[in-house]
Amino acid sequence: MIEKRIFTEKDLYENVKVKKYGDKYRARVRVANDTTTRKYSYRAIYGSNELEVKVKVREFIEGEIKGQNEQQTHDELLTTNIEKWLYNEKYGTIKAGSFDRLEQIYLNQIKQHIQGIRTKDAKAESCKAILQVNLAKGYSYSTLLKIYRFLKEFFKARVADGSMVASPMNTVKFYSKEFVRTNQANIRDEREKAKAKKDTGADLTAEEEGLAFSKLRMEDKTEIRFFTDEEIAKMRDVAYNGYYIRWTTKNGKQAESGPFMLKQAKYFLFILNTGIRKGEAVALKYSDIDFEHKTMSVQRNITTAKKRDKNGNAMGGIRSIEGTPKTKGSFAVVPINDTAITILKEMLKDEPKGYSGYIANEEGKAIGESALRKRFDNLLRQAGIEHCGMHSLRHTFASKLYEATHGDSKLVSELVRHSSVSFTEEIYIHIKDKYKQDTIANFSI
């Protein structure tokens, strides 16, 4: 039985014996052995001089190692191969938060559906099946798109390193938004029917039971939340005047205690007046503000990500990471209004003399994203406003800009620091449409 030799990195550094034969030089590399006769097979490598032979031997061994690796990748389970790509190739090459989201897509939406499949057996049908099962569960368009892009990038990397001839994703077409949302609506209807049947006490099928107990969100975050003028007034009142705690005593009398001031609550009014993102707001310092020229320099972003070891494995807990803003266009010096300047001047009065550090701070140290979000949640609660995310402050800023600029998308895009005007219009398309309608309604020839 002929047994092929397995080459390792160590073989690249072994001393090569080169002998001269006439006007040529030769080295022999063992490539296999016969387990029955115990005889070795060799590959002869020739060159015009000793150095040329040694270079050719090294190139031959490198080629063999590459071929072995490609074959190993080809034969490996798809889960093993993806995890090697994820933790050996992707980890450390993208932002920590982005890696967390990439890992989450794999663990939650992909891994369970590819168990037992080998990389060499991965076909377009296998990839379509992953998308179809997640579609059937009612996942949103954005989640399905992340799954599609994950698989696309992974198989592209395998083609690039030579372990696959072609990507099975080449023939996989992605769904349209309309198709996904129609599918979600149907699933949502079936879920409501299953819930109603459960409430009657009737026996449910396995499919109905899965639907009845499903907590899966069935739609994208398509609705953008804006604060009304009344809500803004309520926030401003609590930020400046504090809030009261009221209760009824044992003898039936009404009592109250306060006012209680929320720490750095005015900062959310600053965010409302500048449209700065949450991570940028956490990282912003007083020294980034030019009070004289009324500008703000956005040059940092603080995000949170899982704590990981050197190999990318999650260790439990999260950490704050200071880096650059979200996009290249986000890194900018932008003008800010008088209200924003006044707010920061008022906040500075509560800081130690000469302080120029983080605005959202605790004893001079930057607070985390979650801490800032909790402070915002508390402000909404005390103001009697329905809970929503901090990004609603940015949306409100952009919508007010549309009003102030009479629908100037380009100027709005620049001031909110979006990557493109088209991106701005895609998000605020309904506002843009409103200004188009108003223009036509007031126009005549």
N, C-alpha and C positions, 0 to 999 in steps of 0.2 A: 504494500500500500504506500503510495506516494503522499508524503505529508509536506505541505508547503510551509516554508519558513515565515514566521511572524517577525517582522522588523519593528524595532523600537527606536526612540530618539537616541538611546545610548549607542546604537550601531553607527550613527553618524560620526561619532568621535573616536571610533576604534582605529587603531593603526592599520593602514592598508599596505599589504606587501605587494610591491611592484617589481616585476622582473623584465629584463630586456630580452627580446626575441628578434634577432636580426637587426633591422633598422626601426623596429617598433617596440613599444613597452606594453605590458599586459598585467592585469590584476584579475583575480578570480573571486567572485562573490557567491557564497553558498546560498542557494535559493530553495532547496528542498532536500528531503532525504527519504530513502526507501526503508520503511519500518521492517520489511521482511529481510532484505539483504544487508541492511544497515549501511548502505552506500549513499554518499551525498551527490547531489546534482549542483553544478556551478554555472554561473553566468560569466563569460569572459568579456572583459572590457579593455579595449585597446586605445592607444594614444601615441602621439609622436614624441612625447616626453613624459617623465614621471609625474609632474604636476598636472598635466592634462588628464592623465589616467585617474588621479585622485579626485579631481573635480568631477569627472564623469561618474565615478563610483558614488560620490556623495549625491549627485543629481539622480542617479538610479535608485538609491535607497530612499531619498525624499519622495520620489514618484511612487515607490512601493508603499510607503507609509500613508501617503495621501489616498492611494487606492484602497488600502485596508480600512482607513477611516470612512471613506465613502461607502464601502460595502457594509461596514458596521452600522453606519447611519441608516442605510437602506434596509437593513434587517431588524433594526431596533423598533420597539413599540413606539407608536406615535406620541404617546404621553411622555415617554422618556426623552424623545427627541425634542419635543416642544419645551420641556423643562430645562434641557441643556441650553437651548437657544435663549430662553427667557432669562435664566440666571447667569449663564456664562457670556452671552453676547449682548443682551439688552441692558442688564443691570449695570449701572454706572455710566451708561451712554446717553440716558435721558434723565429728565428731572425726576426726583424721588416721588413726587406726587403722581406724575404720569406713569411711573413704573407700578405704583400701587394700583392704579386703575387698570393697567394692562394685566396684572396678576389676577385682579378680581374678575375680569372677564373670562380668563382661562379657568379659574377655579369654580366659578359659579355657572357659567354658560357653555363651556366647551368640554372640560375634562371628563365629566360623567358620560358624555355621549360618544367618546372615542376609545373607551376601555377595550383592550384586546386587539385593536387594529394596529398592524405594523405600517411603518412609514412607506414601505414599498407597495403596500396594498391600498394606500390612500388614493382614491379616485375622486372625480368631480361629484359622483353620487354621494360619497362619504361627506363631502363638504356641504352639499345641498341638504343632506339629512340633518346636519347640525343646525343649519339655519331654519329648516322646516320645523324641527321639534321646539325650537325657541319661539318661532312664530306661533305655533299651536298653543303655547303656554300663555300667549298674549303679551309678550315683551314689546316694549315701545320701539318705534322706528330708530331712534338714536342708539338704543342698546343693540339692536340687530345690526346696525351699521358698524358698530365697534367690533362685533364678532366677525363680520365680513372682512374688515380691515386687518384684524389680528391674523386671520388665516391667510389672507393675501400676502402680508408681509413675511410671515413665517415661511411659506412655501417659496416665495421669491428668494429668500436667503438660502434655502436648500438648493435651488437651481444655481445660484451664484457660486456656491462652494463646490458644485459638481456632483453632489450626492443624489440629485434628481435631474432628469433630462428636461422635464417640463413641469410647470406648476399645474396641479389639478384645478386650481382656482381660475385658470385662464378662460374656461368655458362656463363659469358660474356667474350668472347675472343676478344683480341685486334687485330687490323689490322697490316699487314706487311707494311714495308716502301714502298715496290714496289707497293702494292695495292693502298696506299694513293697517291703516286706520279703519278701513272697512272690516278687516278681519278682527281687529280689536273690538269693534262695536258689536259684531256677532257674538264674540266670546263673552263680552260684558252682558249681553242679553241672556245668554245661556246661563251665566252665573246668577243673575237675578232670579231666573226661573228655578234654578237649583236651590237657592236660598229660600224661596217661597215654599218649595216642596218640603224642605227640611223643617220649616216652621210648622207645617201641618202634621209632622210626626211620621210621614210616609217613609218607606224604605227607599234609599238612594242607590243608584248604580255607582260603581267605582269612579266613573267619569264625573257623575253629578256630585259625588262626595268631594272629589278633588276641587271642583269649581266652587262648591258651597263654602269650603273652608279656605279658599285662596285669598291671600292678602295682596296679591300682585297688582301693582299699578298698571292700568290698562291704556294709558296714554302718555304722550310726551308732555313736557312742561311748556305747552303752547300758549297758555294764558299769561300775559305779562301784567304784573300788579303795579299800579300807580297809586301814590298817596293823593287823596283829595286835599283841597285847601283847608277844609275843616280838620282833617287828620293832622296836617302839618302844624296847624295852630295848636292842637292838643299836645303834640310833641314839644313844641316850643314852650308851652305853658309849664309842662312838667320839668323840662330842662332848666328853665330859669327860676321857677317858683317852687319846685319840689312837689311832693304829694303828701296826702294825709291818710292816716289809718282811722277809720270810723267804726264804732261798734255800739251795741246796746248794753247798758249796765244791767245788773241784777234787778234793780228797781225800775227798769223800763226806760231810763233816760238815755238820750243820745250823747255819745262822747266821741271825741276825736283827739288824735295826737299827731303832731307834725309842726311845720313841714319837714319832710325828710328829703335831702338832696341826693340825687343819683350821681355817682362819681363820673366825671367826664362826659355827662349826657349831652352837653353842648356839641361835642365832637361829631355826633350824628347829624346835627344841623349843618356842620361844616361839610361832611360827606355829601349831604343833600345838595349843597351849593356848589360842589366841585365835581360830583360824579365819579370820585375816586373809587377804585375797586377795594374789596375787603382786605386782601393781602397787602395791597399798597398802603391802605390806611393804617394797618398794623405797623408797617415799616417806616411810615413818614415821621420825620423829625422836624422840630421847630426850625432847625438850621436849613431845612429845605425850602423854607418860605422866605421870599424877598418881600418884606413888608413895605418897603419904599416903592418898588416897582409893581407890586401886587401880582407876583407870579409864584408858581409852585413847581419845584423840580421833582419829577417822579423818576427815581433812579433805583429803587429797591422794591422787593416784594418778599413778604414772609409767608410761608405756607407750612402746613403740617404734613408729616408722612410717618409711616410705620418705622419703628426702630428695627434695624436689620444688622446681621453680622456681615463679615467681609464677603461672604458668598451670596448675599442677598436674601438669606432666610430671615423671616420675621421673628423678632425676639420678644414681642409683646410690648405694648405701650406705644406712644407716639413722640415725635420730636419736632421742634420748630426749625425751619431752614430758611435762612436769608439768602435770597438770590436776586436775579434781575426781574424786571416786570414781565408780564404775561407774553407780550409780543414786542417785536422790534419797534413798532410804532408807538407802543405804550411808554417807551423811554423818552420823556420829553419835558420841556419847560413850557408850562401853559399858564395863561392869564387866569386870575381868580377875581371874584367880585368883592365889593366892599363889605358885604355881609360876612363872607368867609374870613376876611382879614379881621373884622371886628370880633368875631367869635374867638379866634386864636389869641388875640390880644387880651381878651377877658380870661381865657383859660390860663394864659401865662402868669396872670396875677396870683393864681393858686399854686404855682410851681416855685421851687427855691430860686433865689435871685441868681441870674446868670445862666439858668438852665436852658439848654438848647437841644436836648435829646429827644427821645421818642415821645410823641404826643399821647398816644394810647399807652400809658405806662403804669407800672406799679413800683413805686420807689425808684424811679429812673430806668427800670428795665422794661423792655417791650413785653406786652402781654401777648398771649397766643390768639389765634383766630377764634378758637372756641370761647375764650374769655371775653373777647370783644362781642361775639355773637350773643352771649348770655347777657351782657350789659344792654345790648339793643333789645333783646327779648323783654328785659325788665322795664325798659322805657316804654315799649308798646303796651305792656300789661298795665302799668300805672297810668298810662294815657287813655286806656280803654279802647285800644285799637286791635283789630284782629291780627293774629300772629302771621308773619310772613318773613321771607329772607331779607338779609341786608341789601341784596342786589336790587331790591325794589327802590332803594334810595337812588341808585344809579339810573334806573329806568325813569324815575320821576324827573330827575335832572335832565335827561335826554328829551323827555316829552315837553318839558317847560322850554327847552332850547328850541324845539321845533316851533312852538308858539311864538317865541321871541324873534326868531329868524324867518317866520312865515314859510316854513318848510324847506329851508336851505340845508339839504342833506349833506352837502360837502362840508359846510362849516360845522354842522353838528358832529359829523364823523371825525373831524380834526380835533374838536374840543373834548369828545369822549374817548379819543385815541383808539378808534377801531382800526382794524387792518386795512379796510377798504370802505368806500362809500356804499358799494353794493351790499356789504355785510350789514351796515347800518340800516339801509332801506329794507333788507330782509327781516330784521328784527322788528322795526317800527313801521312795517308796511301799511298797517291800518291807519296810522297817523298821517303817513305820506298820502294815502288815498283820500283822506279827509280834506287835506289842503288842495288836492287836485280838484275835488268836487266843489269846494268853496270858490276856487279860482274860476272854474267854468260857470258856476252859478252867478257870479258877479261880473261876468264878461259878456259883452255883446258887440256886434259890429253894425 
